[in-house]
């Protein structure tokens, strides 16, 4: 019997050490180094042993490589296609991460039930009956989706060779284990080995593989950071479980842009694609209320109209409160200081609460102008006209700074029926003959005149 070999891995970053130590030299975390059993594999191929001779790869000039025979696979999900850059690339590995209960499994099961291709959905977390119960709510008529409950990679590849699917979905990579590594599922060495086997399979057969990955309490994908380097695309599924909206972002994409964004609405029958999120993120109300302002923002390259709500009231307990939902509190404090210094508003003794509707988080600097307008509106208890919107960054000296892609913001506001948009006069606007009125302002005092 061969001698059992062990080594030490950092569970946070995947660094390897010959002996145990308290702190990892790579990521500086304490008590994350654990001992794992390793064994050199006799055969680390995804295929079963055969007598066929493998073709030796030879170098080709880049102009001689033909990619016309491998078009992207349409997922029949407009939002998912948008984020991937037009569909799934054959032979690619896509990793989807997100918080527990956010809808990762529902999203990929829903996509597998829409596909007209033969799809193998491998689950290491749920039984076939549990998946069937969820599938009944989404699309019970699909005949191309096959469900396999297995965690051993060698058994999975046996079924793949028998079934020959067009797409493979793994839920989740942390539950898989390989015979070539003698450590528990979810360990650093198991995740690396299982991912390497799936990559070899995907590249040799041109079969796309979609992986679901767990995340840590810090929001990072569990396992070694090398996992994100090994795959072709890393997607993040975000949202608040108390709200119905979910956002799909690409953190890495070898075959497209990382600026695209997909928005879904969670319903009892699954995830519904939101093609025009601006109309949903703006609340419908019969009467005009103070403290509400609309901002023309960008999520990646996608323009959105979002409602900003502010409430300014006298501080009861002496120490004023500063609270923001979906917006950076430090940025809010900076804007309040600018209002007090440059515009003369005494807000130091008042509570200020800010909320971005829809449960989403916005970090676009263009939201500054709408935040200031909503705070002034609530402070003066004067409602803004409901067909006004804003797009501008506020500087420390009170100037309104230009924002990027202002033409897209203006066109989105015009499409949704807004009559006036406030932007910086330093923006270079190339649009001609627009129906919407473009109000150019240079400093925060100009905005005060319109709001109050």
C-alpha positions as CSV (number, residue, x, y, z in Angstrom):
1,X,0.0,0.0,0.0
2,X,1.4,3.4,-1.0
3,X,2.3,5.8,1.8
4,X,-0.4,8.4,2.5
5,X,0.9,11.9,1.7
6,X,-0.4,15.0,3.5
7,X,0.2,18.7,3.0
8,X,-1.3,21.9,4.4
9,X,-3.6,24.3,2.6
10,X,-5.0,27.7,3.5
11,X,-8.8,27.4,3.3
12,X,-9.1,31.1,2.4
13,X,-6.7,31.6,-0.5
14,X,-5.4,28.0,-1.3
15,X,-1.7,28.6,-0.5
16,X,0.2,25.4,0.2
17,X,2.6,24.8,3.0
18,X,4.9,21.9,4.0
19,X,3.9,22.2,7.7
20,X,1.3,23.8,9.8
21,X,1.6,27.5,10.9
22,X,-0.8,29.9,12.5
23,X,-0.9,32.7,9.9
24,X,-1.0,32.4,6.1
25,X,1.8,34.3,4.5
26,X,-0.2,34.9,1.4
27,X,-3.6,36.3,2.7
28,X,-2.5,37.1,6.3
29,X,-5.5,35.3,7.8
30,X,-5.1,33.4,11.1
31,X,-6.0,29.7,11.8
32,X,-7.1,29.0,8.2
33,X,-4.4,26.4,7.4
34,X,-5.6,22.8,7.6
35,X,-4.0,19.4,6.8
36,X,-5.3,17.5,3.8
37,X,-4.6,14.1,2.4
38,X,-3.2,14.1,-1.1
39,X,-2.4,11.4,-3.5
40,X,-0.9,11.6,-7.0
41,X,-3.6,10.3,-9.4
42,X,-2.7,7.4,-11.6
43,X,-5.0,8.8,-14.3
44,X,-6.5,12.3,-14.1
45,X,-8.5,12.1,-17.3
46,X,-12.2,12.6,-17.3
47,X,-12.7,9.8,-19.8
48,X,-12.9,6.1,-19.0
49,X,-9.8,4.0,-20.0
50,X,-10.0,3.3,-23.7
51,X,-7.5,2.1,-26.4
52,X,-8.1,5.1,-28.7
53,X,-5.1,7.2,-29.5
54,X,-5.5,10.8,-28.7
55,X,-4.7,13.4,-31.4
56,X,-1.6,15.4,-30.6
57,X,-2.2,19.2,-30.6
58,X,-0.1,21.2,-33.0
59,X,0.4,25.0,-33.2
60,X,-1.7,27.0,-35.7
61,X,-1.3,30.5,-37.0
62,X,-4.1,32.6,-35.4
63,X,-5.4,33.5,-38.9
64,X,-5.9,29.8,-39.7
65,X,-8.1,29.0,-36.6
66,X,-11.7,28.7,-37.7
67,X,-14.4,29.7,-35.2
68,X,-17.3,29.9,-37.6
69,X,-18.4,26.4,-36.8
70,X,-19.0,27.1,-33.1
71,X,-21.7,29.8,-32.7
72,X,-23.0,30.7,-29.3
73,X,-25.8,28.6,-27.9
74,X,-28.9,30.7,-27.3
75,X,-30.3,30.2,-23.7
76,X,-33.7,31.7,-24.6
77,X,-33.2,34.0,-21.6
78,X,-32.6,37.6,-22.8
79,X,-31.1,38.8,-19.6
80,X,-28.8,35.8,-19.3
81,X,-27.7,36.1,-22.9
82,X,-27.1,39.9,-22.3
83,X,-24.7,39.2,-19.4
84,X,-22.8,36.4,-21.2
85,X,-22.4,38.6,-24.3
86,X,-24.9,36.9,-26.6
87,X,-25.2,33.3,-25.4
88,X,-23.1,30.4,-24.1
89,X,-19.8,29.7,-25.9
90,X,-19.2,26.0,-26.6
91,X,-16.5,24.5,-24.4
92,X,-16.7,27.3,-21.9
93,X,-16.9,27.0,-18.1
94,X,-19.2,29.5,-16.3
95,X,-19.3,29.9,-12.5
96,X,-22.4,31.4,-10.9
97,X,-22.1,32.6,-7.3
98,X,-24.5,34.1,-4.8
99,X,-25.9,34.1,-1.3
100,X,-27.9,31.1,0.0
101,X,-31.6,31.3,-1.1
102,X,-31.0,34.1,-3.6
103,X,-32.1,31.8,-6.5
104,X,-29.0,30.4,-8.1
105,X,-30.4,26.9,-8.5
106,X,-33.7,28.2,-9.7
107,X,-32.1,30.4,-12.4
108,X,-30.0,27.5,-13.9
109,X,-32.9,25.0,-13.6
110,X,-35.1,27.5,-15.3
111,X,-32.6,28.0,-18.1
112,X,-32.1,24.2,-18.5
113,X,-35.9,23.8,-18.8
114,X,-36.0,26.4,-21.6
115,X,-33.2,25.0,-23.7
116,X,-34.0,22.9,-26.8
117,X,-30.7,21.1,-26.3
118,X,-30.1,17.9,-24.4
119,X,-29.1,19.2,-20.9
120,X,-27.8,17.3,-17.9
121,X,-28.5,18.9,-14.6
122,X,-26.3,17.4,-11.9
123,X,-27.3,18.1,-8.3
124,X,-25.3,17.2,-5.2
125,X,-27.6,19.1,-2.9
126,X,-31.2,18.0,-3.8
127,X,-32.9,14.8,-4.6
128,X,-34.5,14.2,-8.0
129,X,-38.0,14.5,-6.4
130,X,-37.1,17.9,-4.9
131,X,-35.9,19.2,-8.3
132,X,-39.0,17.8,-10.0
133,X,-41.3,19.8,-7.5
134,X,-39.5,23.0,-8.5
135,X,-39.6,22.2,-12.2
136,X,-43.4,21.7,-12.0
137,X,-43.7,25.3,-11.1
138,X,-41.4,26.6,-13.9
139,X,-41.9,24.5,-17.0
140,X,-43.2,20.9,-16.6
141,X,-43.4,20.3,-20.4
142,X,-39.7,20.1,-21.1
143,X,-38.4,16.7,-22.4
144,X,-34.7,17.7,-23.0
145,X,-33.6,18.1,-19.3
146,X,-32.1,15.1,-17.5
147,X,-31.6,15.2,-13.7
148,X,-28.7,13.3,-12.0
149,X,-28.1,13.3,-8.3
150,X,-24.4,12.4,-7.9
151,X,-21.3,13.9,-6.2
152,X,-18.6,11.6,-7.5
153,X,-17.0,13.0,-10.7
154,X,-16.1,9.6,-12.1
155,X,-19.7,8.5,-11.9
156,X,-20.8,11.8,-13.5
157,X,-18.5,11.3,-16.4
158,X,-19.8,7.8,-16.9
159,X,-23.3,9.2,-17.3
160,X,-22.1,12.0,-19.6
161,X,-20.5,9.4,-21.9
162,X,-23.7,7.5,-22.0
163,X,-26.1,10.5,-22.4
164,X,-23.8,12.8,-24.5
165,X,-25.5,16.0,-23.4
166,X,-25.1,19.4,-25.1
167,X,-24.8,21.3,-21.9
168,X,-23.9,20.2,-18.3
169,X,-25.0,22.1,-15.2
170,X,-23.3,21.3,-11.8
171,X,-25.1,22.3,-8.6
172,X,-22.7,22.8,-6.9
173,X,-18.9,22.6,-7.3
174,X,-18.3,22.4,-3.6
175,X,-20.3,19.2,-3.3
176,X,-18.2,17.2,-5.8
177,X,-15.4,14.9,-5.0
178,X,-12.9,12.9,-7.0
179,X,-11.3,9.5,-6.3
180,X,-7.9,11.0,-7.1
181,X,-7.9,13.2,-4.0
182,X,-8.4,11.7,-0.6
183,X,-10.0,14.7,1.2
184,X,-13.5,15.8,2.0
185,X,-15.8,17.5,-0.4
186,X,-15.4,21.3,-0.5
187,X,-11.7,21.3,0.5
188,X,-9.2,23.2,-1.5
189,X,-7.6,20.2,-3.2
190,X,-11.0,18.7,-4.1
191,X,-12.4,21.9,-5.7
192,X,-9.2,22.3,-7.7
193,X,-9.1,18.7,-8.9
194,X,-12.9,18.5,-9.8
195,X,-12.7,21.9,-11.6
196,X,-9.6,20.7,-13.6
197,X,-11.4,17.5,-14.7
198,X,-14.5,19.5,-15.8
199,X,-12.3,22.0,-17.7
200,X,-10.5,19.1,-19.5
201,X,-13.9,17.6,-20.4
202,X,-15.3,20.9,-21.6
203,X,-12.4,21.8,-23.8
204,X,-12.0,18.4,-25.4
205,X,-15.7,17.9,-26.2
206,X,-16.7,21.6,-26.8
207,X,-19.5,21.0,-24.2
208,X,-20.3,24.1,-22.1
209,X,-20.4,23.6,-18.3
210,X,-22.2,25.8,-15.9
211,X,-21.2,25.6,-12.2
212,X,-22.9,26.9,-9.1
213,X,-20.5,28.1,-6.4
214,X,-21.2,28.8,-2.7
215,X,-20.0,32.1,-1.2
216,X,-18.4,32.9,2.2
217,X,-19.7,35.3,4.8
218,X,-17.5,38.0,3.1
219,X,-19.4,37.6,-0.2
220,X,-16.5,35.9,-2.0
221,X,-16.9,32.5,-3.8
222,X,-15.9,29.7,-1.4
223,X,-12.7,27.8,-2.1
224,X,-9.4,29.0,-3.5
225,X,-9.2,32.2,-5.6
226,X,-7.6,30.0,-8.3
227,X,-11.1,28.7,-9.0
228,X,-12.2,32.0,-10.5
229,X,-9.0,32.1,-12.6
230,X,-9.6,28.6,-14.0
231,X,-13.1,29.3,-15.3
232,X,-14.0,31.4,-18.3
233,X,-16.8,33.4,-16.8
234,X,-17.7,34.4,-13.3
235,X,-21.3,35.6,-12.7
236,X,-22.6,37.0,-9.4
237,X,-26.3,36.8,-8.5
238,X,-27.2,39.6,-6.2
239,X,-30.3,40.9,-4.4
240,X,-32.1,41.2,-1.1
241,X,-34.2,38.2,-0.1
242,X,-36.8,40.7,1.3
243,X,-37.2,42.2,-2.2
244,X,-38.3,40.6,-5.4
245,X,-35.6,41.9,-7.7
246,X,-32.4,40.0,-8.5
247,X,-29.4,41.4,-10.4
248,X,-27.0,39.2,-12.5
249,X,-23.6,40.7,-13.0
250,X,-20.4,39.4,-14.8
251,X,-17.2,39.9,-12.7
252,X,-15.1,38.1,-15.4
253,X,-16.0,37.2,-19.0
254,X,-13.4,36.0,-21.5
255,X,-15.9,36.1,-24.3
256,X,-17.7,39.4,-23.7
257,X,-18.1,42.6,-21.7
258,X,-18.3,42.7,-17.9
259,X,-20.4,45.9,-18.0
260,X,-23.7,44.2,-18.8
261,X,-26.4,43.7,-16.3
262,X,-29.4,41.3,-16.1
263,X,-32.5,42.0,-13.9
264,X,-35.0,39.4,-12.7
265,X,-38.1,39.5,-10.6
266,X,-38.7,36.5,-8.2
267,X,-42.1,35.0,-8.5
268,X,-43.9,31.9,-7.4
269,X,-43.4,30.4,-10.9
270,X,-39.7,31.2,-11.1
271,X,-37.6,34.2,-12.2
272,X,-39.2,36.6,-14.6
273,X,-37.0,38.6,-16.9
274,X,-37.4,42.4,-16.4
275,X,-36.9,44.0,-19.9
276,X,-37.7,47.5,-18.8
277,X,-36.7,47.9,-15.1
278,X,-37.1,51.7,-15.1
279,X,-40.9,51.5,-15.0
280,X,-40.8,49.1,-12.1
281,X,-38.2,50.9,-10.0
282,X,-40.2,54.2,-10.1
283,X,-43.2,54.0,-7.8
284,X,-46.7,54.9,-9.0
285,X,-48.4,57.5,-6.8
286,X,-51.5,59.6,-7.1
287,X,-50.3,62.7,-5.2
288,X,-46.9,64.5,-5.3
289,X,-44.8,64.0,-2.2
290,X,-41.8,65.8,-0.9
291,X,-38.4,64.0,-0.7
292,X,-38.7,62.0,-4.0
293,X,-36.4,62.5,-6.9
294,X,-35.7,60.4,-10.1
295,X,-32.1,59.8,-11.3
296,X,-31.0,58.6,-14.7
297,X,-28.3,56.2,-13.7
298,X,-26.2,53.5,-15.5
299,X,-25.7,50.0,-14.4
300,X,-22.8,48.9,-16.6
301,X,-23.9,50.1,-20.1
302,X,-27.6,49.8,-19.3
303,X,-29.5,53.1,-18.5
304,X,-32.0,52.9,-15.6
305,X,-34.4,55.4,-14.0
306,X,-34.4,55.0,-10.2
307,X,-36.3,56.7,-7.5
308,X,-34.4,58.3,-4.6
309,X,-36.3,59.0,-1.4
310,X,-35.1,61.3,1.4
311,X,-36.6,62.2,4.8
312,X,-35.2,65.1,6.8
313,X,-36.5,65.7,10.3
314,X,-35.4,67.4,13.5
315,X,-33.1,65.3,15.6
316,X,-35.0,64.2,18.8
317,X,-32.2,62.7,20.8
318,X,-29.7,65.5,20.3
319,X,-27.3,63.5,18.1
320,X,-28.5,63.5,14.5
321,X,-28.8,60.2,12.6
322,X,-27.4,59.5,9.2
323,X,-28.9,56.4,7.5
324,X,-28.8,55.2,3.9
325,X,-30.2,52.1,2.2
326,X,-28.6,51.3,-1.2
327,X,-26.3,54.3,-1.0
328,X,-22.9,55.0,0.6
329,X,-23.3,56.7,4.0
330,X,-19.9,58.4,3.7
331,X,-21.0,59.8,0.4
332,X,-24.2,61.0,2.0
333,X,-22.3,62.8,4.8
334,X,-20.1,64.5,2.2
335,X,-23.2,65.8,0.3
336,X,-24.7,67.1,3.5
337,X,-21.5,69.0,4.3
338,X,-21.5,70.5,0.8
339,X,-25.1,71.6,1.2
340,X,-24.3,73.2,4.6
341,X,-21.1,74.9,3.5
342,X,-22.0,76.0,-0.1
343,X,-25.8,76.4,0.0
344,X,-26.3,77.6,3.6
345,X,-28.7,74.9,4.7
346,X,-28.4,74.0,8.4
347,X,-28.7,70.2,8.4
348,X,-26.2,69.5,11.2
349,X,-29.0,69.2,13.8
350,X,-31.4,67.2,11.6
351,X,-31.9,63.5,11.0
352,X,-31.4,62.5,7.4
353,X,-32.6,59.1,6.0
354,X,-32.0,58.1,2.4
355,X,-33.5,55.1,0.5
356,X,-33.0,53.8,-3.0
357,X,-36.2,52.1,-4.0
358,X,-36.4,48.5,-5.2
359,X,-33.8,47.2,-2.8
360,X,-30.9,47.7,-5.2
361,X,-27.5,49.4,-4.5
362,X,-26.2,52.2,-6.7
363,X,-22.7,53.4,-6.8
364,X,-22.9,55.6,-9.9
365,X,-21.6,59.2,-9.1
366,X,-24.5,60.6,-11.2
367,X,-26.9,59.9,-8.4
368,X,-25.4,62.8,-6.3
369,X,-27.7,65.4,-7.9
370,X,-30.9,63.5,-7.3
371,X,-29.8,62.8,-3.6
372,X,-29.3,66.5,-3.1
373,X,-32.6,67.4,-4.8
374,X,-34.5,64.9,-2.6
375,X,-32.9,66.1,0.6
376,X,-33.7,69.8,-0.3
377,X,-37.3,68.8,-1.2
378,X,-37.8,67.0,2.1
379,X,-36.1,69.7,4.1
380,X,-38.3,72.5,2.6
381,X,-41.4,70.1,2.4
382,X,-41.8,71.0,-1.2
383,X,-42.5,68.3,-3.8
384,X,-40.5,68.1,-7.0
385,X,-42.4,67.9,-10.3
386,X,-42.9,64.3,-11.1
387,X,-41.6,64.7,-14.7
388,X,-38.2,66.1,-13.5
389,X,-35.1,63.8,-13.4
390,X,-31.4,64.4,-12.6
391,X,-28.0,63.2,-13.6
392,X,-24.9,64.8,-12.2
393,X,-22.0,64.4,-9.8
394,X,-21.6,67.0,-7.0
395,X,-18.0,68.2,-6.2
396,X,-16.7,69.4,-2.8
397,X,-16.8,73.0,-3.9
398,X,-20.5,72.7,-4.9
399,X,-19.9,72.4,-8.6
400,X,-22.0,70.0,-10.8
401,X,-19.5,67.8,-12.5
402,X,-20.2,66.0,-15.9
403,X,-21.0,62.3,-16.0
404,X,-20.3,59.7,-18.6
405,X,-22.6,58.6,-21.4
406,X,-25.0,61.5,-20.8
407,X,-26.7,61.0,-24.2
408,X,-27.9,57.5,-23.1
409,X,-29.3,58.9,-19.9
410,X,-31.2,61.6,-21.7
411,X,-32.7,59.2,-24.3
412,X,-33.9,56.8,-21.5
413,X,-35.5,59.7,-19.7
414,X,-37.2,60.9,-22.9
415,X,-38.4,57.4,-23.7
416,X,-40.1,57.2,-20.3
417,X,-41.9,60.5,-20.7
418,X,-39.9,62.9,-18.5
419,X,-40.1,66.6,-19.5
420,X,-36.9,68.0,-18.0
421,X,-33.5,66.5,-17.1
422,X,-30.9,68.4,-15.0
423,X,-27.3,67.8,-16.1
424,X,-24.0,69.6,-15.8
425,X,-23.4,72.4,-18.3
426,X,-19.9,71.0,-18.7
427,X,-21.2,67.8,-20.3
428,X,-20.7,67.4,-24.1
429,X,-24.2,66.6,-25.4
430,X,-24.4,65.5,-29.0
431,X,-28.2,65.0,-29.2
432,X,-30.2,67.3,-31.5
433,X,-34.0,68.0,-31.6
434,X,-34.8,66.2,-28.4
435,X,-38.4,66.4,-27.0
436,X,-37.1,66.5,-23.4
437,X,-35.8,69.8,-22.1
438,X,-32.1,69.6,-21.0
439,X,-31.6,72.0,-18.1
440,X,-27.9,72.8,-17.8
441,X,-26.6,73.8,-14.3
442,X,-23.1,74.5,-13.1
443,X,-23.3,74.7,-9.3
444,X,-25.5,73.5,-6.5
445,X,-27.0,77.0,-6.0
446,X,-28.6,76.7,-9.4
447,X,-30.4,73.6,-8.3
448,X,-31.7,75.2,-5.1
449,X,-33.5,77.8,-7.2
450,X,-35.5,75.1,-9.1
451,X,-36.2,72.9,-6.0
452,X,-37.2,75.6,-3.5
